Amino acid sequence: MSAPRETLSSLRQLLAERFPVGTTTSAASLATGVPAIDEALGGLPAGAVSEIVCATPSCGGQLLLGALLRAVRRERGRVALVDAGDSFDPQSWPDDWLRHVVWARCPDAATALRATDILARDANFQLVALDLRLADAKELRRTPAPFWYRLQRAVEAGGLVLAVFTPFMTVPSARVRLELNRPHPFAALADPREALAHALAPQVQRQRMNATRAG
């Protein structure tokens, strides 16, 4: 997705006017509020790509996404949510968690990837969340590896957190890779979401100390 420079400048100005935030300090990571992640990793690393593999249906990907929205709201940062399947339901979350969210609704993975490439370079955001869980598997596999390393370089320069939710291992440049593979039983729908998110126990599949670059 290409956009004229003046269009991007206007978007940044609009974000600053509509979503004012206080002065924030840079942090090495974003605490998620999920003990299994924060205790093992210290949160999701800033200036890096983290991949969350949602290997089974109802495994908690939406819960973790909600936890991230809440965590950034708590720090009064901004979130760009790139929704590849146009599946996010804002009415299912508290309004206060969404006050600083820019929701990019995309019809397919290709559009979502191009949108992420732009948003990952925007210093307005503390977190960019790319939701590819419903993306076409063939389309994801066709994504060139250099694209992911270009994203890594972009977020490394800007210091933001990029969380990519995928249905299978997809992102070669990920510094952290977590896997959610335990489906919640139907009865869990009666439990509070915050309690379910607090109990998430993703497996750490990768944890690199430094960003990895192509070549």
C-alpha positions as YAML, in Angstrom:
chain: A
units: angstrom
residues:
- id: 1
  name: MET
  ca: [0.00, 0.00, 0.00]
- id: 2
  name: SER
  ca: [1.58, 3.27, -1.06]
- id: 3
  name: ALA
  ca: [0.46, 6.63, 0.19]
- id: 4
  name: PRO
  ca: [1.60, 10.18, -0.63]
- id: 5
  name: ARG
  ca: [3.88, 11.72, 1.96]
- id: 6
  name: GLU
  ca: [1.41, 14.49, 2.66]
- id: 7
  name: THR
  ca: [-1.34, 11.93, 3.35]
- id: 8
  name: LEU
  ca: [0.78, 10.20, 6.00]
- id: 9
  name: SER
  ca: [1.66, 13.54, 7.52]
- id: 10
  name: SER
  ca: [-2.02, 14.46, 7.71]
- id: 11
  name: LEU
  ca: [-2.81, 11.10, 9.35]
- id: 12
  name: ARG
  ca: [-0.16, 11.64, 12.02]
- id: 13
  name: GLN
  ca: [-1.50, 15.10, 12.76]
- id: 14
  name: LEU
  ca: [-5.05, 13.77, 13.00]
- id: 15
  name: LEU
  ca: [-3.97, 11.04, 15.42]
- id: 16
  name: ALA
  ca: [-2.18, 13.57, 17.62]
- id: 17
  name: GLU
  ca: [-5.29, 15.77, 17.74]
- id: 18
  name: ARG
  ca: [-7.86, 13.05, 18.36]
- id: 19
  name: PHE
  ca: [-5.85, 10.80, 20.66]
- id: 20
  name: PRO
  ca: [-3.76, 13.05, 22.88]
- id: 21
  name: VAL
  ca: [-1.47, 11.28, 25.30]
- id: 22
  name: GLY
  ca: [0.83, 12.33, 28.06]
- id: 23
  name: THR
  ca: [4.59, 12.18, 27.79]
- id: 24
  name: THR
  ca: [5.77, 8.59, 27.82]
- id: 25
  name: THR
  ca: [9.19, 7.12, 28.39]
- id: 26
  name: SER
  ca: [10.63, 4.37, 26.23]
- id: 27
  name: ALA
  ca: [10.59, 0.90, 27.74]
- id: 28
  name: ALA
  ca: [12.40, -2.29, 26.83]
- id: 29
  name: SER
  ca: [9.17, -4.27, 26.83]
- id: 30
  name: LEU
  ca: [5.41, -4.09, 27.16]
- id: 31
  name: ALA
  ca: [4.00, -5.87, 30.20]
- id: 32
  name: THR
  ca: [0.99, -7.82, 28.96]
- id: 33
  name: GLY
  ca: [-0.77, -8.50, 32.25]
- id: 34
  name: VAL
  ca: [-0.52, -12.24, 31.52]
- id: 35
  name: PRO
  ca: [1.76, -13.69, 34.24]
- id: 36
  name: ALA
  ca: [3.01, -16.59, 32.12]
- id: 37
  name: ILE
  ca: [4.37, -14.12, 29.55]
- id: 38
  name: ASP
  ca: [5.56, -11.35, 31.84]
- id: 39
  name: GLU
  ca: [7.35, -13.67, 34.26]
- id: 40
  name: ALA
  ca: [9.08, -15.65, 31.51]
- id: 41
  name: LEU
  ca: [9.94, -12.81, 29.13]
- id: 42
  name: GLY
  ca: [9.34, -9.57, 30.97]
- id: 43
  name: GLY
  ca: [6.60, -8.81, 28.47]
- id: 44
  name: LEU
  ca: [6.73, -8.39, 24.70]
- id: 45
  name: PRO
  ca: [9.97, -6.72, 23.59]
- id: 46
  name: ALA
  ca: [9.90, -3.19, 22.21]
- id: 47
  name: GLY
  ca: [11.68, -2.59, 18.92]
- id: 48
  name: ALA
  ca: [10.99, -6.15, 17.84]
- id: 49
  name: VAL
  ca: [8.48, -8.47, 16.20]
- id: 50
  name: SER
  ca: [6.68, -10.98, 18.42]
- id: 51
  name: GLU
  ca: [4.66, -13.79, 16.85]
- id: 52
  name: ILE
  ca: [1.72, -15.37, 18.68]
- id: 53
  name: VAL
  ca: [0.84, -18.66, 17.01]
- id: 54
  name: CYS
  ca: [-2.79, -19.57, 17.65]
- id: 55
  name: ALA
  ca: [-2.53, -23.24, 16.79]
- id: 56
  name: THR
  ca: [-6.07, -24.31, 17.69]
- id: 57
  name: PRO
  ca: [-9.51, -22.66, 17.73]
- id: 58
  name: SER
  ca: [-10.54, -20.99, 21.00]
- id: 59
  name: CYS
  ca: [-6.99, -21.17, 22.33]
- id: 60
  name: GLY
  ca: [-6.95, -17.64, 23.74]
- id: 61
  name: GLY
  ca: [-5.68, -15.46, 20.91]
- id: 62
  name: GLN
  ca: [-8.54, -13.01, 21.32]
- id: 63
  name: LEU
  ca: [-7.99, -12.95, 25.08]
- id: 64
  name: LEU
  ca: [-4.33, -12.09, 24.62]
- id: 65
  name: LEU
  ca: [-5.19, -9.39, 22.08]
- id: 66
  name: GLY
  ca: [-7.60, -7.89, 24.61]
- id: 67
  name: ALA
  ca: [-4.92, -8.03, 27.30]
- id: 68
  name: LEU
  ca: [-2.57, -6.08, 25.04]
- id: 69
  name: LEU
  ca: [-5.20, -3.44, 24.32]
- id: 70
  name: ARG
  ca: [-5.75, -3.02, 28.03]
- id: 71
  name: ALA
  ca: [-2.02, -2.90, 28.79]
- id: 72
  name: VAL
  ca: [-1.35, -0.12, 26.29]
- id: 73
  name: ARG
  ca: [-4.41, 1.81, 27.44]
- id: 74
  name: ARG
  ca: [-3.10, 1.57, 31.01]
- id: 75
  name: GLU
  ca: [0.15, 3.21, 29.84]
- id: 76
  name: ARG
  ca: [-1.83, 5.75, 27.81]
- id: 77
  name: GLY
  ca: [-0.17, 4.70, 24.59]
- id: 78
  name: ARG
  ca: [-1.72, 4.19, 21.18]
- id: 79
  name: VAL
  ca: [-2.49, 0.95, 19.33]
- id: 80
  name: ALA
  ca: [-2.87, 0.25, 15.63]
- id: 81
  name: LEU
  ca: [-4.91, -2.94, 15.16]
- id: 82
  name: VAL
  ca: [-4.58, -4.33, 11.63]
- id: 83
  name: ASP
  ca: [-7.42, -6.80, 11.17]
- id: 84
  name: ALA
  ca: [-6.80, -9.05, 8.15]
- id: 85
  name: GLY
  ca: [-10.16, -10.78, 8.38]
- id: 86
  name: ASP
  ca: [-12.30, -7.84, 9.48]
- id: 87
  name: SER
  ca: [-13.26, -10.00, 12.44]
- id: 88
  name: PHE
  ca: [-12.60, -7.74, 15.44]
- id: 89
  name: ASP
  ca: [-15.74, -6.99, 17.44]
- id: 90
  name: PRO
  ca: [-15.25, -3.70, 19.34]
- id: 91
  name: GLN
  ca: [-18.60, -4.09, 21.10]
- id: 92
  name: SER
  ca: [-17.26, -7.08, 23.01]
- id: 93
  name: TRP
  ca: [-14.65, -4.96, 24.82]
- id: 94
  name: PRO
  ca: [-14.95, -2.09, 27.31]
- id: 95
  name: ASP
  ca: [-15.07, 1.29, 25.57]
- id: 96
  name: ASP
  ca: [-12.21, 2.59, 27.71]
- id: 97
  name: TRP
  ca: [-9.84, -0.07, 26.33]
- id: 98
  name: LEU
  ca: [-10.46, 1.17, 22.79]
- id: 99
  name: ARG
  ca: [-10.05, 4.92, 23.23]
- id: 100
  name: HIS
  ca: [-6.52, 4.89, 21.83]
- id: 101
  name: VAL
  ca: [-7.04, 2.20, 19.14]
- id: 102
  name: VAL
  ca: [-6.87, 2.83, 15.41]
- id: 103
  name: TRP
  ca: [-8.62, -0.12, 13.73]
- id: 104
  name: ALA
  ca: [-7.52, -0.91, 10.17]
- id: 105
  name: ARG
  ca: [-10.13, -3.24, 8.67]
- id: 106
  name: CYS
  ca: [-8.63, -5.18, 5.78]
- id: 107
  name: PRO
  ca: [-10.30, -7.63, 3.35]
- id: 108
  name: ASP
  ca: [-7.28, -9.91, 3.00]
- id: 109
  name: ALA
  ca: [-3.76, -10.61, 4.20]
- id: 110
  name: ALA
  ca: [-2.04, -8.73, 1.37]
- id: 111
  name: THR
  ca: [-3.85, -5.50, 2.26]
- id: 112
  name: ALA
  ca: [-3.16, -6.04, 5.97]
- id: 113
  name: LEU
  ca: [0.55, -6.55, 5.36]
- id: 114
  name: ARG
  ca: [0.81, -3.36, 3.33]
- id: 115
  name: ALA
  ca: [-1.06, -1.43, 6.04]
- id: 116
  name: THR
  ca: [1.26, -2.84, 8.70]
- id: 117
  name: ASP
  ca: [4.29, -1.80, 6.67]
- id: 118
  name: ILE
  ca: [3.08, 1.81, 6.88]
- id: 119
  name: LEU
  ca: [1.87, 1.80, 10.49]
- id: 120
  name: ALA
  ca: [5.03, 0.14, 11.83]
- id: 121
  name: ARG
  ca: [6.97, 3.24, 10.77]
- id: 122
  name: ASP
  ca: [4.69, 5.67, 12.57]
- id: 123
  name: ALA
  ca: [6.03, 6.98, 15.87]
- id: 124
  name: ASN
  ca: [2.49, 7.63, 17.12]
- id: 125
  name: PHE
  ca: [2.04, 4.01, 18.19]
- id: 126
  name: GLN
  ca: [3.35, 2.01, 21.12]
- id: 127
  name: LEU
  ca: [1.88, -1.21, 19.74]
- id: 128
  name: VAL
  ca: [0.93, -2.45, 16.29]
- id: 129
  name: ALA
  ca: [-1.08, -5.67, 16.42]
- id: 130
  name: LEU
  ca: [-1.45, -7.58, 13.14]
- id: 131
  name: ASP
  ca: [-4.19, -10.22, 13.29]
- id: 132
  name: LEU
  ca: [-3.67, -12.86, 10.58]
- id: 133
  name: ARG
  ca: [-5.51, -15.69, 12.30]
- id: 134
  name: LEU
  ca: [-8.21, -15.88, 9.61]
- id: 135
  name: ALA
  ca: [-5.90, -15.19, 6.68]
- id: 136
  name: ASP
  ca: [-5.66, -17.59, 3.77]
- id: 137
  name: ALA
  ca: [-2.88, -20.10, 4.47]
- id: 138
  name: LYS
  ca: [-1.56, -20.11, 0.90]
- id: 139
  name: GLU
  ca: [-1.43, -16.32, 0.88]
- id: 140
  name: LEU
  ca: [0.55, -16.27, 4.12]
- id: 141
  name: ARG
  ca: [3.05, -18.84, 2.85]
- id: 142
  name: ARG
  ca: [3.65, -16.73, -0.25]
- id: 143
  name: THR
  ca: [4.76, -13.74, 1.83]
- id: 144
  name: PRO
  ca: [8.46, -13.19, 1.03]
- id: 145
  name: ALA
  ca: [10.80, -13.55, 4.02]
- id: 146
  name: PRO
  ca: [12.48, -10.18, 3.29]
- id: 147
  name: PHE
  ca: [9.16, -8.47, 4.00]
- id: 148
  name: TRP
  ca: [9.24, -9.66, 7.62]
- id: 149
  name: TYR
  ca: [12.84, -8.56, 8.06]
- id: 150
  name: ARG
  ca: [11.95, -5.14, 6.65]
- id: 151
  name: LEU
  ca: [9.22, -4.90, 9.28]
- id: 152
  name: GLN
  ca: [11.73, -5.85, 11.96]
- id: 153
  name: ARG
  ca: [14.05, -3.05, 10.88]
- id: 154
  name: ALA
  ca: [11.14, -0.59, 10.89]
- id: 155
  name: VAL
  ca: [10.02, -1.41, 14.44]
- id: 156
  name: GLU
  ca: [13.59, -1.57, 15.67]
- id: 157
  name: ALA
  ca: [14.11, 2.00, 14.54]
- id: 158
  name: GLY
  ca: [10.84, 3.21, 16.06]
- id: 159
  name: GLY
  ca: [10.98, 1.24, 19.30]
- id: 160
  name: LEU
  ca: [7.39, 0.02, 19.11]
- id: 161
  name: VAL
  ca: [6.01, -3.44, 19.84]
- id: 162
  name: LEU
  ca: [4.77, -5.41, 16.82]
- id: 163
  name: ALA
  ca: [2.61, -8.42, 17.77]
- id: 164
  name: VAL
  ca: [1.62, -10.70, 14.89]
- id: 165
  name: PHE
  ca: [-1.15, -13.23, 15.53]
- id: 166
  name: THR
  ca: [-0.88, -16.17, 13.12]
- id: 167
  name: PRO
  ca: [-2.55, -19.59, 12.66]
- id: 168
  name: PHE
  ca: [0.84, -21.31, 12.17]
- id: 169
  name: MET
  ca: [4.53, -20.38, 12.33]
- id: 170
  name: THR
  ca: [4.88, -17.62, 9.74]
- id: 171
  name: VAL
  ca: [7.27, -14.85, 10.80]
- id: 172
  name: PRO
  ca: [10.97, -15.71, 10.34]
- id: 173
  name: SER
  ca: [12.14, -12.41, 11.84]
- id: 174
  name: ALA
  ca: [10.26, -12.85, 15.13]
- id: 175
  name: ARG
  ca: [12.46, -12.22, 18.17]
- id: 176
  name: VAL
  ca: [9.83, -13.88, 20.37]
- id: 177
  name: ARG
  ca: [7.47, -16.63, 19.31]
- id: 178
  name: LEU
  ca: [4.69, -17.84, 21.61]
- id: 179
  name: GLU
  ca: [2.28, -20.67, 20.87]
- id: 180
  name: LEU
  ca: [-1.25, -20.98, 22.23]
- id: 181
  name: ASN
  ca: [-2.36, -24.55, 21.70]
- id: 182
  name: ARG
  ca: [-4.84, -25.34, 24.48]
- id: 183
  name: PRO
  ca: [-8.46, -24.80, 23.47]
- id: 184
  name: HIS
  ca: [-10.80, -23.48, 26.12]
- id: 185
  name: PRO
  ca: [-13.80, -25.69, 26.90]
- id: 186
  name: PHE
  ca: [-17.25, -24.39, 26.08]
- id: 187
  name: ALA
  ca: [-17.99, -23.97, 29.79]
- id: 188
  name: ALA
  ca: [-15.20, -21.37, 30.02]
- id: 189
  name: LEU
  ca: [-17.45, -18.90, 28.19]
- id: 190
  name: ALA
  ca: [-19.14, -18.28, 31.53]
- id: 191
  name: ASP
  ca: [-15.88, -17.15, 33.17]
- id: 192
  name: PRO
  ca: [-14.76, -13.50, 33.19]
- id: 193
  name: ARG
  ca: [-12.47, -12.66, 30.30]
- id: 194
  name: GLU
  ca: [-9.87, -11.06, 32.51]
- id: 195
  name: ALA
  ca: [-9.62, -14.24, 34.60]
- id: 196
  name: LEU
  ca: [-9.24, -16.36, 31.46]
- id: 197
  name: ALA
  ca: [-6.55, -14.04, 30.08]
- id: 198
  name: HIS
  ca: [-4.71, -14.10, 33.41]
- id: 199
  name: ALA
  ca: [-4.60, -17.90, 33.22]
- id: 200
  name: LEU
  ca: [-3.22, -18.12, 29.68]
- id: 201
  name: ALA
  ca: [-0.09, -20.28, 29.47]
- id: 202
  name: PRO
  ca: [1.48, -19.92, 26.01]
- id: 203
  name: GLN
  ca: [4.59, -21.95, 25.25]
- id: 204
  name: VAL
  ca: [7.73, -19.98, 24.45]
- id: 205
  name: GLN
  ca: [8.99, -21.36, 21.14]
- id: 206
  name: ARG
  ca: [11.64, -18.70, 20.52]
- id: 207
  name: GLN
  ca: [13.34, -15.97, 22.52]
- id: 208
  name: ARG
  ca: [16.22, -14.13, 20.93]
- id: 209
  name: MET
  ca: [18.15, -11.53, 22.85]
- id: 210
  name: ASN
  ca: [18.87, -9.37, 19.79]
- id: 211
  name: ALA
  ca: [16.89, -8.56, 16.66]
- id: 212
  name: THR
  ca: [17.66, -10.77, 13.66]
- id: 213
  name: ARG
  ca: [18.23, -9.22, 10.28]
- id: 214
  name: ALA
  ca: [18.11, -10.74, 6.84]
- id: 215
  name: GLY
  ca: [21.29, -11.53, 5.01]
...
